[in-house]
Amino acid sequence: MSSTAKITLASTTLGAIGIIVFVHYAQQAEKAAMHAGVIRDMEQQRLKRERQADFEMQRQLEQEYRKIQTVSDSNGQTSS
């Protein structure tokens, strides 16, 4: 085998190995990024549920307070 053929074989082999390593790394990085997105979405949903629960609790408290208290508007009108 000539030295040119050996150099060509070695360079194509190294090139192929380099491409395989790069693609593998890129897939792992993409998978990690996608997983981080799922974690972020789950956290956002959890916060949304907590805020909705707080809102519902505040609304119930307001309704209870309106039943037992007289509330006046800034116009002086009384509502119950």
All heavy atoms as a GROMACS GRO file, in nm:
protein
  629
    1MET      N    1   0.085  -0.116   0.000
    1MET     CA    2   0.000   0.000   0.000
    1MET      C    3   0.091   0.123   0.000
    1MET      O    4   0.185   0.132   0.077
    1MET     CB    5  -0.089  -0.004   0.125
    1MET     CG    6  -0.192   0.104   0.126
    1MET     SD    7  -0.288   0.113   0.279
    1MET     CE    8  -0.416  -0.006   0.255
    2SER      N    9   0.058   0.217  -0.084
    2SER     CA   10   0.142   0.337  -0.095
    2SER      C   11   0.118   0.429   0.023
    2SER      O   12   0.017   0.421   0.092
    2SER     CB   13   0.112   0.409  -0.226
    2SER     OG   14  -0.016   0.467  -0.222
    3SER      N   15   0.213   0.519   0.044
    3SER     CA   16   0.202   0.611   0.156
    3SER      C   17   0.084   0.708   0.136
    3SER      O   18   0.020   0.748   0.232
    3SER     CB   19   0.332   0.688   0.175
    3SER     OG   20   0.361   0.764   0.059
    4THR      N   21   0.053   0.745   0.012
    4THR     CA   22  -0.061   0.832  -0.015
    4THR      C   23  -0.191   0.763   0.025
    4THR      O   24  -0.280   0.824   0.085
    4THR     CB   25  -0.065   0.870  -0.164
    4THR    OG1   26   0.060   0.926  -0.202
    4THR    CG2   27  -0.175   0.970  -0.192
    5ALA      N   28  -0.201   0.635  -0.005
    5ALA     CA   29  -0.320   0.559   0.030
    5ALA      C   30  -0.334   0.546   0.182
    5ALA      O   31  -0.444   0.557   0.237
    5ALA     CB   32  -0.316   0.421  -0.034
    6LYS      N   33  -0.221   0.526   0.250
    6LYS     CA   34  -0.224   0.516   0.396
    6LYS      C   35  -0.268   0.648   0.459
    6LYS      O   36  -0.346   0.649   0.554
    6LYS     CB   37  -0.085   0.477   0.448
    6LYS     CG   38  -0.046   0.334   0.418
    6LYS     CD   39   0.092   0.305   0.471
    6LYS     CE   40   0.136   0.165   0.429
    6LYS     NZ   41   0.273   0.135   0.474
    7ILE      N   42  -0.216   0.758   0.407
    7ILE     CA   43  -0.254   0.890   0.458
    7ILE      C   44  -0.402   0.915   0.434
    7ILE      O   45  -0.474   0.966   0.522
    7ILE     CB   46  -0.167   1.001   0.394
    7ILE    CG1   47  -0.023   0.987   0.445
    7ILE    CG2   48  -0.222   1.139   0.427
    7ILE    CD1   49   0.075   1.078   0.374
    8THR      N   50  -0.451   0.879   0.315
    8THR     CA   51  -0.592   0.898   0.283
    8THR      C   52  -0.679   0.813   0.375
    8THR      O   53  -0.780   0.860   0.427
    8THR     CB   54  -0.618   0.862   0.136
    8THR    OG1   55  -0.535   0.942   0.053
    8THR    CG2   56  -0.763   0.884   0.099
    9LEU      N   57  -0.643   0.688   0.393
    9LEU     CA   58  -0.717   0.598   0.482
    9LEU      C   59  -0.718   0.652   0.625
    9LEU      O   60  -0.823   0.655   0.691
    9LEU     CB   61  -0.658   0.457   0.478
    9LEU     CG   62  -0.726   0.354   0.570
    9LEU    CD1   63  -0.871   0.335   0.530
    9LEU    CD2   64  -0.651   0.223   0.566
   10ALA      N   65  -0.603   0.694   0.674
   10ALA     CA   66  -0.593   0.746   0.811
   10ALA      C   67  -0.677   0.874   0.826
   10ALA      O   68  -0.748   0.891   0.927
   10ALA     CB   69  -0.448   0.773   0.847
   11SER      N   70  -0.670   0.963   0.729
   11SER     CA   71  -0.743   1.088   0.742
   11SER      C   72  -0.894   1.066   0.732
   11SER      O   73  -0.971   1.129   0.806
   11SER     CB   74  -0.697   1.190   0.637
   11SER     OG   75  -0.727   1.142   0.508
   12THR      N   76  -0.939   0.977   0.645
   12THR     CA   77  -1.083   0.950   0.638
   12THR      C   78  -1.132   0.878   0.763
   12THR      O   79  -1.244   0.905   0.811
   12THR     CB   80  -1.119   0.867   0.513
   12THR    OG1   81  -1.042   0.746   0.512
   12THR    CG2   82  -1.095   0.946   0.386
   13THR      N   83  -1.050   0.790   0.818
   13THR     CA   84  -1.087   0.720   0.941
   13THR      C   85  -1.098   0.820   1.057
   13THR      O   86  -1.195   0.818   1.132
   13THR     CB   87  -0.983   0.612   0.975
   13THR    OG1   88  -0.975   0.519   0.867
   13THR    CG2   89  -1.021   0.537   1.102
   14LEU      N   90  -1.000   0.907   1.071
   14LEU     CA   91  -1.004   1.008   1.176
   14LEU      C   92  -1.121   1.104   1.156
   14LEU      O   93  -1.186   1.145   1.252
   14LEU     CB   94  -0.872   1.085   1.181
   14LEU     CG   95  -0.753   1.008   1.237
   14LEU    CD1   96  -0.625   1.090   1.224
   14LEU    CD2   97  -0.777   0.968   1.381
   15GLY      N   98  -1.147   1.139   1.031
   15GLY     CA   99  -1.260   1.227   1.001
   15GLY      C  100  -1.392   1.162   1.040
   15GLY      O  101  -1.480   1.227   1.099
   16ALA      N  102  -1.408   1.034   1.006
   16ALA     CA  103  -1.531   0.962   1.040
   16ALA      C  104  -1.547   0.951   1.192
   16ALA      O  105  -1.658   0.972   1.245
   16ALA     CB  106  -1.531   0.823   0.977
   17ILE      N  107  -1.439   0.920   1.262
   17ILE     CA  108  -1.446   0.911   1.408
   17ILE      C  109  -1.480   1.046   1.468
   17ILE      O  110  -1.562   1.055   1.560
   17ILE     CB  111  -1.312   0.856   1.464
   17ILE    CG1  112  -1.298   0.708   1.427
   17ILE    CG2  113  -1.305   0.873   1.616
   17ILE    CD1  114  -1.164   0.649   1.460
   18GLY      N  115  -1.421   1.151   1.415
   18GLY     CA  116  -1.450   1.287   1.462
   18GLY      C  117  -1.597   1.323   1.442
   18GLY      O  118  -1.660   1.382   1.531
   19ILE      N  119  -1.652   1.289   1.327
   19ILE     CA  120  -1.793   1.317   1.299
   19ILE      C  121  -1.883   1.239   1.394
   19ILE      O  122  -1.981   1.294   1.447
   19ILE     CB  123  -1.825   1.286   1.151
   19ILE    CG1  124  -1.758   1.390   1.062
   19ILE    CG2  125  -1.976   1.285   1.128
   19ILE    CD1  126  -1.764   1.357   0.914
   20ILE      N  127  -1.851   1.113   1.416
   20ILE     CA  128  -1.932   1.030   1.506
   20ILE      C  129  -1.931   1.087   1.648
   20ILE      O  130  -2.035   1.098   1.714
   20ILE     CB  131  -1.884   0.883   1.504
   20ILE    CG1  132  -1.917   0.820   1.369
   20ILE    CG2  133  -1.945   0.803   1.619
   20ILE    CD1  134  -1.853   0.686   1.346
   21VAL      N  135  -1.813   1.126   1.695
   21VAL     CA  136  -1.802   1.183   1.830
   21VAL      C  137  -1.881   1.314   1.838
   21VAL      O  138  -1.954   1.338   1.935
   21VAL     CB  139  -1.654   1.205   1.868
   21VAL    CG1  140  -1.640   1.289   1.994
   21VAL    CG2  141  -1.584   1.071   1.886
   22PHE      N  142  -1.869   1.399   1.736
   22PHE     CA  143  -1.940   1.526   1.736
   22PHE      C  144  -2.092   1.504   1.736
   22PHE      O  145  -2.164   1.570   1.811
   22PHE     CB  146  -1.900   1.610   1.615
   22PHE     CG  147  -1.983   1.734   1.601
   22PHE    CD1  148  -1.961   1.843   1.683
   22PHE    CD2  149  -2.084   1.741   1.507
   22PHE    CE1  150  -2.038   1.957   1.673
   22PHE    CE2  151  -2.163   1.854   1.495
   22PHE     CZ  152  -2.139   1.963   1.578
   23VAL      N  153  -2.141   1.413   1.653
   23VAL     CA  154  -2.285   1.386   1.647
   23VAL      C  155  -2.335   1.331   1.780
   23VAL      O  156  -2.442   1.371   1.829
   23VAL     CB  157  -2.318   1.291   1.530
   23VAL    CG1  158  -2.460   1.239   1.539
   23VAL    CG2  159  -2.295   1.360   1.397
   24HIS      N  160  -2.257   1.242   1.840
   24HIS     CA  161  -2.296   1.187   1.970
   24HIS      C  162  -2.304   1.299   2.074
   24HIS      O  163  -2.401   1.306   2.152
   24HIS     CB  164  -2.195   1.081   2.013
   24HIS     CG  165  -2.224   1.020   2.147
   24HIS    ND1  166  -2.332   0.939   2.170
   24HIS    CD2  167  -2.161   1.033   2.266
   24HIS    CE1  168  -2.334   0.902   2.296
   24HIS    NE2  169  -2.231   0.959   2.357
   25TYR      N  170  -2.204   1.385   2.079
   25TYR     CA  171  -2.204   1.496   2.173
   25TYR      C  172  -2.323   1.589   2.148
   25TYR      O  173  -2.390   1.633   2.242
   25TYR     CB  174  -2.073   1.575   2.164
   25TYR     CG  175  -2.075   1.702   2.245
   25TYR    CD1  176  -2.063   1.698   2.384
   25TYR    CD2  177  -2.092   1.825   2.184
   25TYR    CE1  178  -2.067   1.814   2.459
   25TYR    CE2  179  -2.096   1.942   2.258
   25TYR     CZ  180  -2.083   1.935   2.395
   25TYR     OH  181  -2.087   2.050   2.469
   26ALA      N  182  -2.351   1.618   2.022
   26ALA     CA  183  -2.463   1.707   1.988
   26ALA      C  184  -2.596   1.646   2.031
   26ALA      O  185  -2.684   1.718   2.082
   26ALA     CB  186  -2.463   1.736   1.838
   27GLN      N  187  -2.612   1.515   2.013
   27GLN     CA  188  -2.735   1.449   2.056
   27GLN      C  189  -2.751   1.455   2.208
   27GLN      O  190  -2.861   1.479   2.258
   27GLN     CB  191  -2.737   1.304   2.009
   27GLN     CG  192  -2.762   1.287   1.862
   27GLN     CD  193  -2.755   1.141   1.818
   27GLN    OE1  194  -2.695   1.058   1.887
   27GLN    NE2  195  -2.816   1.111   1.705
   28GLN      N  196  -2.643   1.433   2.279
   28GLN     CA  197  -2.650   1.438   2.425
   28GLN      C  198  -2.683   1.579   2.473
   28GLN      O  199  -2.763   1.597   2.565
   28GLN     CB  200  -2.517   1.391   2.487
   28GLN     CG  201  -2.487   1.245   2.463
   28GLN     CD  202  -2.588   1.152   2.528
   28GLN    OE1  203  -2.642   1.183   2.633
   28GLN    NE2  204  -2.617   1.041   2.464
   29ALA      N  205  -2.624   1.680   2.410
   29ALA     CA  206  -2.651   1.818   2.448
   29ALA      C  207  -2.796   1.855   2.418
   29ALA      O  208  -2.863   1.922   2.498
   29ALA     CB  209  -2.556   1.912   2.374
   30GLU      N  210  -2.846   1.810   2.304
   30GLU     CA  211  -2.986   1.838   2.268
   30GLU      C  212  -3.082   1.768   2.364
   30GLU      O  213  -3.182   1.827   2.407
   30GLU     CB  214  -3.013   1.792   2.125
   30GLU     CG  215  -3.151   1.826   2.075
   30GLU     CD  216  -3.172   1.786   1.930
   30GLU    OE1  217  -3.077   1.743   1.864
   30GLU    OE2  218  -3.287   1.796   1.884
   31LYS      N  219  -3.051   1.645   2.401
   31LYS     CA  220  -3.134   1.572   2.496
   31LYS      C  221  -3.137   1.643   2.632
   31LYS      O  222  -3.243   1.655   2.693
   31LYS     CB  223  -3.080   1.430   2.511
   31LYS     CG  224  -3.161   1.342   2.603
   31LYS     CD  225  -3.102   1.203   2.612
   31LYS     CE  226  -3.179   1.116   2.708
   31LYS     NZ  227  -3.119   0.983   2.721
   32ALA      N  228  -3.021   1.691   2.676
   32ALA     CA  229  -3.014   1.763   2.804
   32ALA      C  230  -3.094   1.892   2.797
   32ALA      O  231  -3.165   1.928   2.892
   32ALA     CB  232  -2.869   1.791   2.841
   33ALA      N  233  -3.086   1.962   2.685
   33ALA     CA  234  -3.160   2.088   2.669
   33ALA      C  235  -3.311   2.061   2.669
   33ALA      O  236  -3.388   2.137   2.728
   33ALA     CB  237  -3.118   2.158   2.541
   34MET      N  238  -3.353   1.955   2.602
   34MET     CA  239  -3.495   1.922   2.599
   34MET      C  240  -3.544   1.884   2.739
   34MET      O  241  -3.654   1.923   2.780
   34MET     CB  242  -3.520   1.809   2.500
   34MET     CG  243  -3.503   1.850   2.356
   34MET     SD  244  -3.514   1.714   2.240
   34MET     CE  245  -3.683   1.665   2.259
   35HIS      N  246  -3.463   1.810   2.813
   35HIS     CA  247  -3.500   1.771   2.948
   35HIS      C  248  -3.511   1.894   3.038
   35HIS      O  249  -3.603   1.904   3.120
   35HIS     CB  250  -3.399   1.672   3.005
   35HIS     CG  251  -3.434   1.622   3.141
   35HIS    ND1  252  -3.543   1.541   3.164
   35HIS    CD2  253  -3.378   1.643   3.262
   35HIS    CE1  254  -3.551   1.514   3.293
   35HIS    NE2  255  -3.451   1.576   3.355
   36ALA      N  256  -3.420   1.987   3.022
   36ALA     CA  257  -3.425   2.111   3.100
   36ALA      C  258  -3.553   2.188   3.067
   36ALA      O  259  -3.615   2.249   3.156
   36ALA     CB  260  -3.303   2.197   3.073
   37GLY      N  261  -3.596   2.185   2.942
   37GLY     CA  262  -3.721   2.251   2.904
   37GLY      C  263  -3.841   2.187   2.971
   37GLY      O  264  -3.934   2.257   3.015
   38VAL      N  265  -3.841   2.056   2.981
   38VAL     CA  266  -3.951   1.985   3.047
   38VAL      C  267  -3.954   2.021   3.196
   38VAL      O  268  -4.061   2.049   3.252
   38VAL     CB  269  -3.937   1.832   3.028
   38VAL    CG1  270  -4.033   1.756   3.118
   38VAL    CG2  271  -3.958   1.795   2.883
   39ILE      N  272  -3.837   2.024   3.258
   39ILE     CA  273  -3.829   2.060   3.400
   39ILE      C  274  -3.879   2.203   3.420
   39ILE      O  275  -3.956   2.231   3.513
   39ILE     CB  276  -3.684   2.046   3.452
   39ILE    CG1  277  -3.637   1.901   3.441
   39ILE    CG2  278  -3.671   2.098   3.594
   39ILE    CD1  279  -3.715   1.803   3.526
   40ARG      N  280  -3.839   2.295   3.332
   40ARG     CA  281  -3.882   2.434   3.342
   40ARG      C  282  -4.034   2.445   3.324
   40ARG      O  283  -4.101   2.517   3.398
   40ARG     CB  284  -3.809   2.518   3.236
   40ARG     CG  285  -3.837   2.667   3.244
   40ARG     CD  286  -3.755   2.747   3.144
   40ARG     NE  287  -3.775   2.700   3.007
   40ARG     CZ  288  -3.683   2.642   2.932
   40ARG    NH1  289  -3.563   2.621   2.978
   40ARG    NH2  290  -3.711   2.602   2.809
   41ASP      N  291  -4.090   2.370   3.229
   41ASP     CA  292  -4.235   2.372   3.208
   41ASP      C  293  -4.310   2.318   3.329
   41ASP      O  294  -4.414   2.372   3.368
   41ASP     CB  295  -4.272   2.291   3.084
   41ASP     CG  296  -4.232   2.359   2.955
   41ASP    OD1  297  -4.197   2.479   2.958
   41ASP    OD2  298  -4.234   2.290   2.850
   42MET      N  299  -4.258   2.212   3.390
   42MET     CA  300  -4.323   2.156   3.508
   42MET      C  301  -4.321   2.257   3.622
   42MET      O  302  -4.419   2.270   3.696
   42MET     CB  303  -4.254   2.026   3.549
   42MET     CG  304  -4.279   1.911   3.453
   42MET     SD  305  -4.180   1.764   3.486
   42MET     CE  306  -4.234   1.720   3.649
   43GLU      N  307  -4.210   2.328   3.637
   43GLU     CA  308  -4.201   2.430   3.742
   43GLU      C  309  -4.300   2.543   3.717
   43GLU      O  310  -4.366   2.591   3.809
   43GLU     CB  311  -4.058   2.483   3.749
   43GLU     CG  312  -4.036   2.589   3.854
   43GLU     CD  313  -4.053   2.541   3.996
   43GLU    OE1  314  -4.050   2.418   4.021
   43GLU    OE2  315  -4.071   2.626   4.086
   44GLN      N  316  -4.312   2.585   3.592
   44GLN     CA  317  -4.408   2.691   3.558
   44GLN      C  318  -4.551   2.646   3.585
   44GLN      O  319  -4.633   2.723   3.637
   44GLN     CB  320  -4.393   2.732   3.411
   44GLN     CG  321  -4.267   2.810   3.383
   44GLN     CD  322  -4.248   2.839   3.234
   44GLN    OE1  323  -4.314   2.781   3.149
   44GLN    NE2  324  -4.156   2.929   3.205
   45GLN      N  325  -4.582   2.521   3.555
   45GLN     CA  326  -4.717   2.470   3.581
   45GLN      C  327  -4.744   2.463   3.732
   45GLN      O  328  -4.854   2.493   3.778
   45GLN     CB  329  -4.734   2.331   3.519
   45GLN     CG  330  -4.742   2.335   3.368
   45GLN     CD  331  -4.745   2.195   3.307
   45GLN    OE1  332  -4.738   2.095   3.377
   45GLN    NE2  333  -4.755   2.189   3.175
   46ARG      N  334  -4.642   2.423   3.808
   46ARG     CA  335  -4.657   2.417   3.954
   46ARG      C  336  -4.683   2.558   4.010
   46ARG      O  337  -4.774   2.577   4.093
   46ARG     CB  338  -4.531   2.359   4.019
   46ARG     CG  339  -4.542   2.344   4.170
   46ARG     CD  340  -4.409   2.302   4.232
   46ARG     NE  341  -4.308   2.405   4.220
   46ARG     CZ  342  -4.298   2.514   4.298
   46ARG    NH1  343  -4.386   2.534   4.393
   46ARG    NH2  344  -4.201   2.601   4.281
   47LEU      N  345  -4.607   2.656   3.963
   47LEU     CA  346  -4.628   2.793   4.009
   47LEU      C  347  -4.767   2.844   3.970
   47LEU      O  348  -4.834   2.912   4.050
   47LEU     CB  349  -4.522   2.885   3.952
   47LEU     CG  350  -4.382   2.873   4.013
   47LEU    CD1  351  -4.282   2.956   3.934
   47LEU    CD2  352  -4.383   2.911   4.158
   48LYS      N  353  -4.811   2.809   3.851
   48LYS     CA  354  -4.944   2.852   3.806
   48LYS      C  355  -5.053   2.792   3.894
   48LYS      O  356  -5.148   2.860   3.933
   48LYS     CB  357  -4.964   2.811   3.660
   48LYS     CG  358  -5.094   2.859   3.601
   48LYS     CD  359  -5.104   2.821   3.455
   48LYS     CE  360  -5.236   2.868   3.395
   48LYS     NZ  361  -5.249   2.831   3.255
   49ARG      N  362  -5.038   2.662   3.928
   49ARG     CA  363  -5.136   2.598   4.016
   49ARG      C  364  -5.137   2.664   4.154
   49ARG      O  365  -5.244   2.685   4.213
   49ARG     CB  366  -5.107   2.449   4.028
   49ARG     CG  367  -5.147   2.367   3.908
   49ARG     CD  368  -5.142   2.218   3.937
   49ARG     NE  369  -5.011   2.173   3.982
   49ARG     CZ  370  -4.913   2.129   3.903
   49ARG    NH1  371  -4.933   2.125   3.772
   49ARG    NH2  372  -4.799   2.090   3.952
   50GLU      N  373  -5.017   2.695   4.207
   50GLU     CA  374  -5.011   2.761   4.338
   50GLU      C  375  -5.078   2.898   4.333
   50GLU      O  376  -5.153   2.933   4.424
   50GLU     CB  377  -4.865   2.777   4.381
   50GLU     CG  378  -4.800   2.649   4.428
   50GLU     CD  379  -4.656   2.671   4.471
   50GLU    OE1  380  -4.608   2.787   4.472
   50GLU    OE2  381  -4.590   2.571   4.504
   51ARG      N  382  -5.049   2.974   4.230
   51ARG     CA  383  -5.110   3.107   4.218
   51ARG      C  384  -5.261   3.098   4.203
   51ARG      O  385  -5.335   3.178   4.260
   51ARG     CB  386  -5.048   3.182   4.101
   51ARG     CG  387  -4.905   3.224   4.127
   51ARG     CD  388  -4.845   3.296   4.009
   51ARG     NE  389  -4.706   3.327   4.036
   51ARG     CZ  390  -4.610   3.322   3.946
   51ARG    NH1  391  -4.637   3.289   3.821
   51ARG    NH2  392  -4.486   3.352   3.979
   52GLN      N  393  -5.308   2.999   4.127
   52GLN     CA  394  -5.452   2.981   4.110
   52GLN      C  395  -5.516   2.942   4.242
   52GLN      O  396  -5.624   2.991   4.275
   52GLN     CB  397  -5.479   2.874   4.002
   52GLN     CG  398  -5.625   2.857   3.968
   52GLN     CD  399  -5.685   2.981   3.905
   52GLN    OE1  400  -5.619   3.054   3.833
   52GLN    NE2  401  -5.812   3.004   3.930
   53ALA      N  402  -5.450   2.856   4.318
   53ALA     CA  403  -5.504   2.817   4.449
   53ALA      C  404  -5.509   2.938   4.542
   53ALA      O  405  -5.608   2.956   4.615
   53ALA     CB  406  -5.418   2.706   4.510
   54ASP      N  407  -5.405   3.021   4.541
   54ASP     CA  408  -5.405   3.142   4.623
   54ASP      C  409  -5.518   3.236   4.580
   54ASP      O  410  -5.586   3.295   4.664
   54ASP     CB  411  -5.271   3.216   4.612
   54ASP     CG  412  -5.159   3.145   4.684
   54ASP    OD1  413  -5.188   3.056   4.768
   54ASP    OD2  414  -5.042   3.178   4.657
   55PHE      N  415  -5.536   3.250   4.450
   55PHE     CA  416  -5.643   3.336   4.399
   55PHE      C  417  -5.779   3.286   4.445
   55PHE      O  418  -5.864   3.363   4.490
   55PHE     CB  419  -5.636   3.343   4.247
   55PHE     CG  420  -5.747   3.421   4.185
   55PHE    CD1  421  -5.748   3.559   4.190
   55PHE    CD2  422  -5.852   3.357   4.121
   55PHE    CE1  423  -5.850   3.632   4.134
   55PHE    CE2  424  -5.955   3.427   4.063
   55PHE     CZ  425  -5.954   3.566   4.070
   56GLU      N  426  -5.802   3.155   4.433
   56GLU     CA  427  -5.930   3.096   4.475
   56GLU      C  428  -5.952   3.117   4.625
   56GLU      O  429  -6.063   3.149   4.668
   56GLU     CB  430  -5.935   2.948   4.441
   56GLU     CG  431  -5.938   2.918   4.294
   56GLU     CD  432  -6.062   2.970   4.224
   56GLU    OE1  433  -6.170   2.975   4.289
   56GLU    OE2  434  -6.052   3.008   4.106
   57MET      N  435  -5.847   3.101   4.706
   57MET     CA  436  -5.860   3.120   4.849
   57MET      C  437  -5.894   3.266   4.879
   57MET      O  438  -5.982   3.293   4.962
   57MET     CB  439  -5.729   3.082   4.918
   57MET     CG  440  -5.736   3.090   5.069
   57MET     SD  441  -5.586   3.036   5.152
   57MET     CE  442  -5.470   3.158   5.094
   58GLN      N  443  -5.829   3.359   4.811
   58GLN     CA  444  -5.859   3.501   4.831
   58GLN      C  445  -6.002   3.534   4.790
   58GLN      O  446  -6.070   3.613   4.855
   58GLN     CB  447  -5.761   3.588   4.753
   58GLN     CG  448  -5.622   3.588   4.811
   58GLN     CD  449  -5.618   3.649   4.949
   58GLN    OE1  450  -5.688   3.746   4.978
   58GLN    NE2  451  -5.537   3.590   5.036
   59ARG      N  452  -6.048   3.472   4.682
   59ARG     CA  453  -6.185   3.497   4.637
   59ARG      C  454  -6.286   3.445   4.739
   59ARG      O  455  -6.386   3.510   4.768
   59ARG     CB  456  -6.209   3.434   4.499
   59ARG     CG  457  -6.345   3.473   4.445
   59ARG     CD  458  -6.374   3.437   4.305
   59ARG     NE  459  -6.292   3.335   4.247
   59ARG     CZ  460  -6.308   3.290   4.124
   59ARG    NH1  461  -6.402   3.339   4.048
   59ARG    NH2  462  -6.229   3.197   4.075
   60GLN      N  463  -6.259   3.326   4.793
   60GLN     CA  464  -6.349   3.272   4.895
   60GLN      C  465  -6.350   3.359   5.020
   60GLN      O  466  -6.456   3.383   5.079
   60GLN     CB  467  -6.307   3.129   4.930
   60GLN     CG  468  -6.336   3.028   4.822
   60GLN     CD  469  -6.281   2.891   4.854
   60GLN    OE1  470  -6.213   2.872   4.954
   60GLN    NE2  471  -6.308   2.795   4.766
   61LEU      N  472  -6.231   3.406   5.060
   61LEU     CA  473  -6.225   3.494   5.176
   61LEU      C  474  -6.302   3.623   5.150
   61LEU      O  475  -6.375   3.672   5.238
   61LEU     CB  476  -6.080   3.528   5.210
   61LEU     CG  477  -6.001   3.422   5.284
   61LEU    CD1  478  -5.855   3.462   5.293
   61LEU    CD2  479  -6.059   3.400   5.422
   62GLU      N  480  -6.289   3.677   5.030
   62GLU     CA  481  -6.363   3.799   4.996
   62GLU      C  482  -6.513   3.775   5.004
   62GLU      O  483  -6.587   3.858   5.059
   62GLU     CB  484  -6.325   3.845   4.856
   62GLU     CG  485  -6.398   3.971   4.813
   62GLU     CD  486  -6.370   4.011   4.670
   62GLU    OE1  487  -6.303   3.934   4.597
   62GLU    OE2  488  -6.417   4.118   4.630
   63GLN      N  489  -6.559   3.662   4.953
   63GLN     CA  490  -6.703   3.631   4.958
   63GLN      C  491  -6.750   3.617   5.103
   63GLN      O  492  -6.858   3.666   5.139
   63GLN     CB  493  -6.732   3.504   4.879
   63GLN     CG  494  -6.720   3.522   4.730
   63GLN     CD  495  -6.734   3.389   4.654
   63GLN    OE1  496  -6.741   3.283   4.714
   63GLN    NE2  497  -6.736   3.398   4.522
   64GLU      N  498  -6.670   3.551   5.186
   64GLU     CA  499  -6.707   3.538   5.327
   64GLU      C  500  -6.713   3.674   5.395
   64GLU      O  501  -6.805   3.703   5.472
   64GLU     CB  502  -6.607   3.448   5.399
   64GLU     CG  503  -6.617   3.302   5.361
   64GLU     CD  504  -6.513   3.217   5.432
   64GLU    OE1  505  -6.469   3.255   5.543
   64GLU    OE2  506  -6.476   3.112   5.377
   65TYR      N  507  -6.613   3.756   5.368
   65TYR     CA  508  -6.610   3.889   5.430
   65TYR      C  509  -6.725   3.976   5.381
   65TYR      O  510  -6.782   4.053   5.458
   65TYR     CB  511  -6.478   3.959   5.403
   65TYR     CG  512  -6.359   3.897   5.474
   65TYR    CD1  513  -6.232   3.908   5.421
   65TYR    CD2  514  -6.375   3.827   5.594
   65TYR    CE1  515  -6.123   3.851   5.485
   65TYR    CE2  516  -6.266   3.769   5.657
   65TYR     CZ  517  -6.141   3.782   5.604
   65TYR     OH  518  -6.034   3.726   5.666
   66ARG      N  519  -6.760   3.964   5.255
   66ARG     CA  520  -6.872   4.042   5.203
   66ARG      C  521  -7.005   3.999   5.268
   66ARG      O  522  -7.096   4.079   5.282
   66ARG     CB  523  -6.882   4.030   5.052
   66ARG     CG  524  -6.777   4.112   4.980
   66ARG     CD  525  -6.798   4.107   4.830
   66ARG     NE  526  -6.696   4.180   4.760
   66ARG     CZ  527  -6.702   4.310   4.730
   66ARG    NH1  528  -6.808   4.379   4.765
   66ARG    NH2  529  -6.604   4.368   4.667
   67LYS      N  530  -7.015   3.873   5.309
   67LYS     CA  531  -7.137   3.826   5.375
   67LYS      C  532  -7.151   3.887   5.513
   67LYS      O  533  -7.262   3.916   5.557
   67LYS     CB  534  -7.134   3.674   5.387
   67LYS     CG  535  -7.159   3.602   5.258
   67LYS     CD  536  -7.151   3.451   5.280
   67LYS     CE  537  -7.164   3.377   5.148
   67LYS     NZ  538  -7.147   3.231   5.166
   68ILE      N  539  -7.039   3.905   5.583
   68ILE     CA  540  -7.048   3.951   5.722
   68ILE      C  541  -7.015   4.098   5.740
   68ILE      O  542  -7.036   4.152   5.847
   68ILE     CB  543  -6.955   3.866   5.814
   68ILE    CG1  544  -6.810   3.876   5.769
   68ILE    CG2  545  -7.000   3.723   5.817
   68ILE    CD1  546  -6.712   3.806   5.861
   69GLN      N  547  -6.967   4.164   5.634
   69GLN     CA  548  -6.931   4.305   5.646
   69GLN      C  549  -7.005   4.388   5.543
   69GLN      O  550  -7.042   4.340   5.437
   69GLN     CB  551  -6.781   4.325   5.623
   69GLN     CG  552  -6.693   4.263   5.727
   69GLN     CD  553  -6.546   4.288   5.695
   69GLN    OE1  554  -6.513   4.366   5.608
   69GLN    NE2  555  -6.460   4.219   5.767
   70THR      N  556  -7.020   4.515   5.575
   70THR     CA  557  -7.076   4.609   5.480
   70THR      C  558  -6.958   4.678   5.412
   70THR      O  559  -6.870   4.732   5.479
   70THR     CB  560  -7.163   4.714   5.551
   70THR    OG1  561  -7.266   4.644   5.621
   70THR    CG2  562  -7.222   4.810   5.451
   71VAL      N  563  -6.959   4.677   5.280
   71VAL     CA  564  -6.849   4.734   5.204
   71VAL      C  565  -6.900   4.855   5.129
   71VAL      O  566  -7.006   4.850   5.066
   71VAL     CB  567  -6.791   4.630   5.104
   71VAL    CG1  568  -6.678   4.689   5.025
   71VAL    CG2  569  -6.747   4.506   5.178
   72SER      N  570  -6.828   4.968   5.138
   72SER     CA  571  -6.869   5.085   5.061
   72SER      C  572  -6.769   5.114   4.952
   72SER      O  573  -6.650   5.098   4.970
   72SER     CB  574  -6.884   5.208   5.146
   72SER     OG  575  -6.846   5.194   5.274
   73ASP      N  576  -6.823   5.159   4.838
   73ASP     CA  577  -6.739   5.201   4.726
   73ASP      C  578  -6.680   5.336   4.757
   73ASP      O  579  -6.717   5.404   4.853
   73ASP     CB  580  -6.821   5.210   4.597
   73ASP     CG  581  -6.867   5.075   4.548
   73ASP    OD1  582  -6.813   4.974   4.595
   73ASP    OD2  583  -6.960   5.070   4.464
   74SER      N  584  -6.594   5.383   4.669
   74SER     CA  585  -6.535   5.517   4.686
   74SER      C  586  -6.640   5.623   4.658
   74SER      O  587  -6.626   5.739   4.697
   74SER     CB  588  -6.415   5.534   4.592
   74SER     OG  589  -6.456   5.517   4.459
   75ASN      N  590  -6.751   5.586   4.591
   75ASN     CA  591  -6.859   5.680   4.563
   75ASN      C  592  -6.956   5.694   4.681
   75ASN      O  593  -7.048   5.773   4.676
   75ASN     CB  594  -6.939   5.635   4.440
   75ASN     CG  595  -6.855   5.631   4.315
   75ASN    OD1  596  -6.755   5.702   4.307
   75ASN    ND2  597  -6.895   5.550   4.220
   76GLY      N  598  -6.935   5.615   4.784
   76GLY     CA  599  -7.023   5.623   4.900
   76GLY      C  600  -7.138   5.525   4.894
   76GLY      O  601  -7.222   5.523   4.983
   77GLN      N  602  -7.145   5.445   4.790
   77GLN     CA  603  -7.253   5.348   4.779
   77GLN      C  604  -7.219   5.226   4.862
   77GLN      O  605  -7.105   5.181   4.867
   77GLN     CB  606  -7.274   5.306   4.632
   77GLN     CG  607  -7.315   5.420   4.543
   77GLN     CD  608  -7.324   5.375   4.397
   77GLN    OE1  609  -7.282   5.266   4.364
   77GLN    NE2  610  -7.376   5.462   4.313
   78THR      N  611  -7.317   5.170   4.926
   78THR     CA  612  -7.298   5.054   5.011
   78THR      C  613  -7.343   4.930   4.936
   78THR      O  614  -7.450   4.928   4.876
   78THR     CB  615  -7.378   5.068   5.141
   78THR    OG1  616  -7.340   5.189   5.205
   78THR    CG2  617  -7.354   4.951   5.233
   79SER      N  618  -7.260   4.830   4.941
   79SER     CA  619  -7.298   4.701   4.881
   79SER      C  620  -7.274   4.592   4.984
   79SER      O  621  -7.192   4.604   5.072
   79SER     CB  622  -7.216   4.674   4.754
   79SER     OG  623  -7.079   4.660   4.785
   80SER      N  624  -7.348   4.483   4.971
   80SER     CA  625  -7.331   4.374   5.067
   80SER      C  626  -7.293   4.246   5.000
   80SER      O  627  -7.287   4.230   4.886
   80SER     CB  628  -7.457   4.354   5.147
   80SER     OG  629  -7.568   4.337   5.064
   0.00000   0.00000   0.00000
